[in-house]
Amino acid sequence: MGQKINPLGFRLGTTQNHHSFWFAQPKNYSEGLQEDKKIRNCIKNYIQKNRKKGSNRKIESDSSSEVITHIEIQKEIDTIHVIIHIGFPNLLKKKGAIEELENDLQKEVHSVNQRLNIAIEKVKEPYRQPNILAEYIAFQLKNRVSFRKAMKKAIELTKKADIKGVKIKIAGRLAGKEIARAECIKKGRLPLQTIRAKIDYCCYPIRTIYGVLGVKIWIFVEEE
């Protein structure tokens, strides 16, 4: 079971919470769901577009900066609260960045009577988040670093965080080989079938000159 189901959906209601909190009538549910998706895509596109302007920074800071771990959306009658959980919020702290982002998001909101309230929360332990590790690996592979070296370096970064286990899997045309394969590296425990075990997971695509590589990361945080 642990290999055939999303670890996050498997633990909803126990160790994993929903990232959207709102109520809608059945006939309006699909519209609200699409609105949430547009809001999340708009924020990610804004971050990605503005990151390209500062691409001359050092490897350590650029590889995992401005990575969004998750976005919470809370809808009230007249207000939509958007909480962005981000690893290193340097870009969004710039003057006028929040106002510009609010203007972009307002175009995605169906009701003009609802106002947006955007809040930024910095993740306390960035290298405890699988999205940030996946972004780091992607940055290394795009700079022609060996995939094994990138995976081992990502494992070393998790030593800074308080975790019990981590597993990284990369699949595709590794090192430009003609035949696609999968490589995996693991450290510590990873009880995928234990529901009370809090496990963070992400699936991240990497576009290279040889094709698309898929990265999956499991992080065993704690057991309740």
N, C-alpha and C positions, 0 to 999 in steps of 0.2 A: 504493500500500500504506500509506503514511504517514497517509492520511486515513481509512482503513477499518478500522483495528485499534487497540486500546488501546495507547498508547505504553509503558505499564508492563509489560503482559503480553508485548509484543513483545520486551522486553529482559530477561526473566527468565533468570537464569543468566549474564548478561554484566555489565551495569551495574546491574541491579535484582535485589534479593534478596527472598526470601519473608518475610512478616511473622509466620508461624507455623512453629514448629519442634517437631515431635513425631512419634511413630510409633504406628500402631494397626493391628490386624488388619483385613482388608477388611470383615468384618461389623460392626465398630465404628467404621469411618471416618466414616460419615455422622453418627453421634452426636457424635463429637469435633468435626466441622465445625460442627454446629449449636451446640455449646457455645461455640466460639470466637465465633460471631456474637452469641450472647446476652451474652457478656462484653463485647464491644466496644459493643454497643447500651446495656448497663447503664452503662458508663463515660460514654458520650456523653450519655445522659439525665441522669445525675447532674450533669455539668458544666452542661448547659443549664438544669436546674432551679435550680441555685444561682446561676447568672449573673443571673437575673431579680431576685434580691434586691438586686443592686448596680447597677441600671440608671441611676443618677443620676450616673455618672462622666463624665469628659470624653470627647469623641469619639475622640481619638487612642488613649486607653488602652482604652476599652470596645469599640471596633470590632474589635480584633484580639486581645483578651486571652482567655486560657483556650481557645485554639483548638488542638485536637489534630491534629498532623500525621499521626501513625500510631501504632498500638499493636502491640507485639511480644508474642507469647505463646509461652513455652517450657514444655513439659510434661515432667516427670520422673515417676518412679514414685509418689512421695508428695508432690510439690510442683508447683505451677503458678506460674511466674514471669511476671508481667505488667509490661512496661516501657512506660510512657506517655511518648511524646515530645510535648511541649507547648511552645507559643511563650512564654507568660508564666505560669508556674505559681503565681500569687499565691493563687488559691483553694485549691489542694491543699496549700499550705504552712500553712494555718490549723490550729490545734490541734483534733485529733479528726477532721479531714477524711479522712485515710487509713483510720482505724479504721472510720468510717462507711461508706466505700466498700468496704472489705473485707467488712463484714457484708452489704452488698447483693450483692456478687459471689459470696459463699459460697452464696447461695440459687440461683445459676445453675449451680453446679458439681454434676455428677451424683453424684460419689463424695464421701462425707463423710470418707474417709480422706486425701484430698488437701488440703493446706493451701495458702493463697494467700500469695504474696510480691509486693507491689506496689512498684515503683520508679518514680521520677519523673526524667526527664531533660529539661533545658531545651535547646531548639534554639538553637544558637550564633548563627545568622543567621536571625531569624524571617521577614524579608521575602524570603528566598530560597525559601520554601515556598509553593506555589500555594494550599494550603488557607487560609493566613492572608490572602493577597491577596484570595481569593474572599470571605472573611468581611468583610473591610474594604469591598469593593464592595457587598456585601449591606447592610451597616450604612448606607452612604451613600445607597443607593437607597431604603431604608425611611424615611430622613429627607428625602425629596423632593429630593435632590441630582440634578442632571442626570447621566444615565448616561455621557455623553461626558466630563464633568468627573471623574467617579468613576474611569473607566478611565485617564485621563491621570494622575490622582493616584496610582493604583496602579502605573503605569509609573515614576513618579518615585520611589516608595518602593523599587523594585528597584535604584536607583542606590546604595543603601547596602550592597547585597550584591554579591558578586563573581560575576556571571553574564555569559553571552555573548549571550543573546537571550531575549525574552519575547513571548508572543502571548496576547491576551485577546479572547474572543469572547462576546458576549451576544446571546441570541435570545429573542423573545417580543413582547408588546405594549409596545414601548419608548415611554416618555413617554405611555402611555395611548392610543396610536393604535389604530384599529379593526383594521387589518391588521398581523399579526405580521411581523417582519422580523429580520434578523441584522445586527449591527454588529461590526466587528473592528478591532483596533489592534495593531500589531506594531512591535517595535524589536529590531534586531540579527539574528543568524542563528538559524535553527531547522531543523536537518537531521533531519527526522522519519524518513527512510528509512535513516539511518546507524545501525547497531546499536550501534557502539562509542560513540556520543554519549549521554551521560547526560542524560536529559530527565525532569523531574518534571511530573506532569499531575494535574489534578483536574477533576471535573464537579460543579457545585454548584447546587442549585435555590434560587431566591429567591421567597418568597411575598409578593406585593404586592396592593394593592387592585384592580389591573387584571388580576390573574392571576399565573401562575407564570412567572418568567423563568429561563432556563438560562444559567449561566456556565461557560465552559470556559477553562482557563488552562494554557498550556504554558510551561515554563521550561527553557532550555538551559543546564545548569550547566557542563559541561566535556566534553572529548573525550578518551577514553583511547587 
